[in-house]
Amino acid sequence: PGATVFMQDRDALAAAFARENSRANGAAGATVDCGLAFSNLAGTSWDLVTSNIPAKAGQPVLTRFFRDAAAILAPGGTAAIVIVATLADFALSTVRALGCDIVYCEKTKNYLVLHFRAGERSEERIAPRESLLPYVRARQTFGHGSVAWELETAWSLPDFDTLGFSLLASLDLIE
């Protein structure tokens, strides 16, 4: 009660399930957003950031994630993450390089659980929020009828990674 909860996932289906689970569990006031990590959160600060970082996240995405997580933590706030063990050493070295304070660390054969706070070097963590470069997976040319365009795509964003049904239907209507 009284908490502000914001959940975000790049996958539209995961975001839809989060909305339904929030409603079913009496947390209907939680906000759920479909977007890349920390998009639309510039200028906000949070007491707690949690994430189960996808195993397929590459090092540029992870670096950006840790930097941006630390940048939105309120004073005394904590980021709590779970990451696959194969990325544990990279995660730890990146968090340390950002000047973050590690407050809890538990490594198993398969996972790393890591809690960290922002630390003192916040100026090194600020990144342009508009840049999607770490998330871009390919450049593709799309076409519909006599119109063609090139698009940089990112994983699992509706109407960004692939053309969605509503967009294709709209293009048919326009044509």
N, C-alpha and C positions, 0 to 999 in steps of 0.2 A: 504493500500500500504506500502510495506517495512516491514511488520510484518512477523515474523516466527510463523506459526501456526502448532501445532502438536496435533492431536486428537487420542484418544485411547479408545477402548472398547473391553471388553472380548468376546463380541458376534460378530461373523463374519458377520452376516446380518446387524447389526447396523453399523459396520465399512464400509460395502459396501454402505449403504445408506448415510453415512457421506461423502464418496468419491464422490458419485453422487451429493449430495447437494452442496458440495464445487465447483464442476465443474459447476453446473447449476447456482450458484450464483457468478461466476466470481472469485472464490478463488481457482483455480485449483492448485496453488502452495502449498496449505496446505498438510501436510503429515498426512496420516491416517494409524494407526497401529492396528492390532488385537492382543491384549495381555492384561495381567493382569495389574492392576494399577501401573503405572510408570516403567514397565519393559522396558529395553533398554534405560533408561534415566540417568543412573549413570554418574556423572561428568557433567551434564548439569544444567543450572539454568534458571528459567523462571520468568517473571514479573507477570504473572497471571496464576493461576491454577483454573479451574472451574469443578464442578462435581455435578450431581444429583445422590446421592449415592443410590444404590438399597435398597429397603426396606428389602430384605432378607439377606442383609449383616450381618454377625454375629460380635460380639464384637472383636474377634481376627483380622478379616479383617479390621474393622473400625480403630482399634488402629494402625495397620500397615499403612493404608491409610493416617491418619492424620500425623503420624510420617514422612512418605516418602514425603507427600505433602510439609510439612514444610522444609524438607531437600533439596528440589530442588528449593525452592523460592530464587530468586535473592535478594540482599539487597533491602529492601523496597517493595519487591513483596508481592502480596496478594493471598490467596486462598479463593475462594468464592464457598460455597457449599449449596446445598439444601438437607435436610434429613427429613424423616418422624418424626412426633412429638413424637412417641413412643421411638425413639432413641435420642431425643434432649438432655436429661439430661446426657446421656452417652457421647455424642459428646462434649458437653460443658466441662464436667469434664476432658475428655481425652485431649482436646486441652489446657486447663489450666494446666494440669499436665505436659504437654510437654514444658511448659514455653512459649507458644505462646501468642501473644497479640491479643485480640479480638477487632476488629475495627468496627464491625457492627453485630448486632444480632436482629433478628425479629422472634418471635414465634407466630404462629397462632394455631388454633385448630388441624390442620392437618400437618403442616410443620414447620421446623426451617430453616431460612436463616442465614448463618453464614459466616462472612468474618474475616480472621485472618492472622497475619503476623508471621514470624518465631520466633521472640524473641531472647533471648540470650543463651539458653541451647541447642545448636545444637548437641553437642556430645551425648546427650541422645536420639537423634532421628535417628542416623545412624544405619541402620539395614542391614544385609547381603541381597543383592538383589537376590541372588540365591534361597533363602528359599521361597518355595511355601506353607509351612505348614499352614498358615492361610486360604488358599484357597482350601485345599484338602478336598473333601467331602467323598471319599470312596476309598477303595482298591478293585480292581476287577481283576479277572482272565479272560483273553481273550484267545481264541484259534482259530486256523485256520488250518484245516487239522491235521497233526500230531504235530504241534507246539503250545505251550501254553506259556503265559507269564502273570506276575502280573503287574498291573499298578495302581499307585495312580492317581485318577481323580479329576479334578477341574471343576467347573461349566462352561458350554457353550464354551469351547475352541474346535475348530474343530480338529479332530484327537488326542484329549487329553481326552476329556470328553466321546466321543464315537469314534468308528472307522469310519472314513469317507469313502465315496465311492471310492475315488482315492486310498486310502491305501488298501482297500479290493480288488480292481481291480489289484493293484500291487502285492499283495500276491498271487492272482490267477495266474498271469503271472509267478511269481517266482516258484510256485509249478509246 
